[in-house]
Amino acid sequence: MKDVAGTGRASGKVILLGEHAVVYGVPALAASIERGVTATARPAPLATLFVDGTEVPREHELQSALRAVLARLDAPEVRIDLHLELPPGCGLGASAAMGVAVARAVLELTRQQRPEDAPRTGDTPSDARLRDGADGEPGDGEPPSEDALVLDAVDGWERVFHGDPSGVDAAAALGRGVLQFVKGHPPRPLTPGLPLVLALCVADPPASTREMVASVARLKERRPDLVQRTLEGIHSLVRNAVLCVEAGDRTGLGSLMNYNQMLLSGLMLSTEGIEKACAVAREAGALGAKLTGAGGGGCVVALAEEDPEGILGAWRNEGLECFATAVVGGPVGGGPGVGEARHG
């Protein structure tokens, strides 16, 4: 029997505006980025997972997540090799990207193992859930698309880590470009008027997302008026950011990112390292810079006019790990060069 393997690719993500506020029903803007995760699936007698060449122990949560994906897809045991281009735990969607890459690789392997003239028979658990209606909602009776199968499988993967995932990371991991996301609703793709080139750095060690969300909830209990005004302010910024993205107004978008950072700081989500990384980026020519993700540490995202090398050089001078990437996927009105990224 010939050696067969399936390969899957997924994007990382950044939150351009709206993190934390999205928990309270405020829209957020997320973007798929070029850096992401690649997975290769091969037949195996026992489900195993390797991350950048290192085998993951069977008791690790990643192994539980792999078994959840295989169960959703009704797939046989496989060996998965993952290659990560994202720092884990820093708010760039590495977990969801791994799940999407794994699901795509498993589906591709399944296609290769099935003879071309053999019809697909029976339902996977995901087929049945999506055809008949997942989560109690009525379905349309049609076979699900591959994206629907992937997202359903990734929901199983993400529940191992996050309990009840919002879905924004998984949607961005599909590589669909800039998305407006409201909790409980399907993401709405936007059409950027110009390419968006981003620089990212790890400003501080990452904090627990669960702990940072809880800290905002505690602040809301103590200072409900302050937090409500902040949420309303972020909502206004996101509405204007949608207009800037679609109009190709990078300068306006950058200013809104700066304002969002000020409001996030008011929620006690920033750190000295984040503030310094933002200031260094702006001094180096960034149109805007802010934390992305949970805050309390982790990554800073900066919007470049065109060439991010000045921002990267300034961060490197501060000893920060950094790279540049473009927003990828989705319809873009920017013409040639869209989706090209520079790596630092």
C-alpha positions, 0 to 999 in steps of 0.5 A: 500500500502506498504511503498516504498523507493529508496536509492541512493549513490554518491561519493565526489571528489578531484582534484589531479592535474589541477584545474583552468588550466582545464578551459583553456583546460588543462587536470585535474586528479579527483578522486572519494572518499569514503565519499559522499552523501546518498539520500532516496526517498519516495512518497509524495504529494509535492516535499520536501527536507531534509538535515541531518534532516532539511527541505530546504525552498521551495525558496532555490536553492536546491529545484529548483535543485530537481525539475529540476531532477524530470523534467528530469526523468519525475518522480512524487513528492517525499520527499528526505532525504539527508545525507552528509559526505562532508563539503559543498562548500569546493571543494569536489563535494558535490553539484554534489554528492547530485544530483547523489544520488538524481537521483539514489534514484528517479530511484530506487523508480520508479523501486520499484513502477512499477510492475515487469511484467509491461513493461516500456512505453514512454520516460522520457525527459532524455530518449528522449534527450539521445536516439535522441542525447542530446545538438544537437548531434546525438544519436544512437537510443538505450535506455540510460543506467542508468548512462546516465540517472543519468548524464543527470538529474544531469546536470539539477541539476548542472545548477541551481548552476553553469550555465554551469557545466564542468561535472567532478564533476558529473562523479566523483560522479558516483564513477568511481575512478581516471579520466583524464578530459578535458573540453568538452570531456568524462572523461577517467578512469585510472587504479591505480597501487596501492591504493591511500589513501588521507587525507583532511582538511578544511584549511580556509573558502571556497571562491567563485569558480566563484570569484577565476576563475575570478581572474585567468582570470584577471591575465591572462589579465594582465600577459598573458605570466606568466599565459600561462607558468603556464598552460603549466607547469601544463599540463606537471605535469598532463601528468606525474601524469597519468604515476605515477598513472598507475605505482603505483608510489605514491612518484612521484605522491606526488612530482607532487602534491607539484609542482602543489601547487607551480604553483597554489600559483603563480596564487594567489590561495593559502592562509596562511592557505592552505600553513600552512596545506600543510607544516604540512602535509608534515612534518607529512609524506605526500608524497604531499599536495596541495589545491584542488578545487577553492582555496582562502580557502577550502580544502587541500588534502594530499597523504599518503604513507599508514597510514594517521593517522600521517597527521590527528594527526598533523592537529588536533593539529593545530585545523583543521577539517580533515578526511582520505578516499580512492579513490574508484571505477574503476579498481585498481591493488592494490589487497586486501585492495583497497577502505578501508578508515580510518576516522578521 
